[in-house]
Amino acid sequence: MTGPIPVTDGLFTWPSDEPRLIGSSCQACGTTTFPKQASCPRCTASAMEERLLHRTGTLWSFTVQGFRPKAPYAGPEDFEPYGVGYVELPGQVVVESRLTENEPDKLAIGGVMELTIVPFRHDELGNEIVTFAFRPIADKASE
């Protein structure tokens, strides 16, 4: 076994004590995308530049996933409901993401969220596969 492995390459910086999502920015119109894209969905230009996104943002909307998703998104065998939400990163983009919290009373639209890396599943060799999620943080303004 090796150390934790990202669910896919190029989605977030890894390994990192302060991981960042990897998006792209259109050099023609300024649109920011996540995940990174080869062309702009707004103006169709192909002049896209890789961009590291902010680690914190605000919770735009959320729900709790109460049933295990179908493959390949199934995740751990020991399913537990999990939060899913849209997190708006300052001046950039709204990201759909897992949330570390699954109690609706502990989440608030407009609340400050921070990027973190969480276990997702194990591969056939027993390696831990990790993915990104956002967690609520208190007393910290979005950067």
C-alpha positions, 0 to 999 in steps of 0.5 A, a space after each residue: 500500500 502507498 499513501 492516500 491517492 487522489 480520486 483523479 489527477 488534476 482535481 486538487 493539489 496533492 499532497 498538500 497541507 493546504 490543498 487547493 482546487 484546480 480550475 481554469 480561467 478564460 484569457 478572453 472573457 475571464 470566466 473561471 471554471 471548475 474543474 479545469 477545462 480546455 475551452 471556455 463554456 461562456 465564449 468558447 475560446 480555447 485560451 484557458 489558463 490553469 488557476 488555483 482556486 480559493 480555499 474558502 467560500 460561502 455555502 450557497 445551497 445544500 442538501 443531505 444525500 440519504 442513499 448510497 449513489 450508484 457506481 462509480 460514485 458509490 464510495 465506501 461500503 459503510 454508507 452514511 448520509 453526507 452533505 452535498 452543497 454548492 460553495 461559492 468561491 470569492 469572485 470565481 466560481 460556484 463549486 458542487 461538493 461533498 460537505 463534511 457535515 451531514 446534520 442540516 442544523 450544523 450548516 447554514 446558507 451563507 456560512 463560511 466553508 473551507 476546503 479539506 481532503 477526506 477519505 472516499 474509498 479503498 482501491 483493489 490494492 487497499 490504497 486509500 482514495 481521497 477526494 475533496 469536500 468543504 467543511 463549515 468553519 466559524 469566525 473566519 471571513 472568506 478570503 
